[in-house]
Amino acid sequence: MSAVLSTVAAAATVAAGWSVHTVWMRRQLSRARRDPLTGLPTRALFETRARKLLSRGSRAVLLADLNRFKELNDTFGHAAGDAAIRATGRRLARWALDHAGTAARLGGDEFTAVFTAGGESDLRAALADLAERLNEPVTHQNAQLPVSASIGAVVATGPGTGLPVALRRADEAMYRCKRSGWDWCIGHGNVPGTGEQINGRRPGRVGAAPSEGRKP
C-alpha cells in the first residue's frame, strides 16, 4: 500500500510541476504577443484578429502616427515619450472596443486598428472622435505633454482589399494627412494610390475646407 501511495504522490508532484510549467509557458506566450509598453497586441496577433474581423463584413482599417514625437522626446525626455506612447495605446484600445474592433502598436509611435465601419457619416464621426481622444495632452510628472496624431483610414470592402492592401492604403492616407496638417483622412482600399479624402471629402470638393477635424 505504501508503494502505491508513493507512486501516486510522485505522479501528483509531476502533474503539479507540469501544470505550473504550462501556466508559465502560456504567460510567456501571451507576453510575447503583447507590446510590453502599451499591452496592445503585437503585429502577429493583430494580423490574426484583423483577418477574422475583415472576413465578417464591412470593416475599416486605420493607421495612426504621433506628430512631432522626436521633438517631444528631445524636449521632455524618453520617459515622457514612453508616457505618450502608453496613453495613446490606452486611448486607441478603448476607442477600438467602442467600435467592435481591435488595435495594436506596430512599433515606435505607429498604431493600427480594425473596426466596424458604418456609412460615411458614421465613419467620419468615429475618426473625429478618435482624433479628439488622441489629441488630448498627456500628464507626466506634473507637466502637460502636447500630443496629437495623424490618422489614415480606409474601408476594406470589395475584392482585392485584404489586410495588406488596406494597411498600405491607410498608410498612404495617413501621410497625406500628415503633410496637409489634418487630423484624419480617408482613402479607398481597392484603388491604388487614388481616392484619398480629407475629413471625409476628396481634396477640392465641398467639405474639404478647414473644419473641426483640422488641428489649429
Secondary structure, 3 states (H helix, E strand, C coil): CHHHHHHHHHHHHHHHHHHHHHHHHHHHHHHHCECCCCCCECHHHHHHHHHHHHCCCCEEEEEEEECCHHHHHHHHCHHHHHHHHHHHHHHHHHHHHHCCCEEEEEECCEEEEEEECCCHHHHHHHHHHHHHHHCCCEEECCEEECCCEEEEEEEECCCCCCHHHHHHHHHHHHHHHHHHCECEEEEECCCCCCCCEECCECCCCCCCCCCCCECC
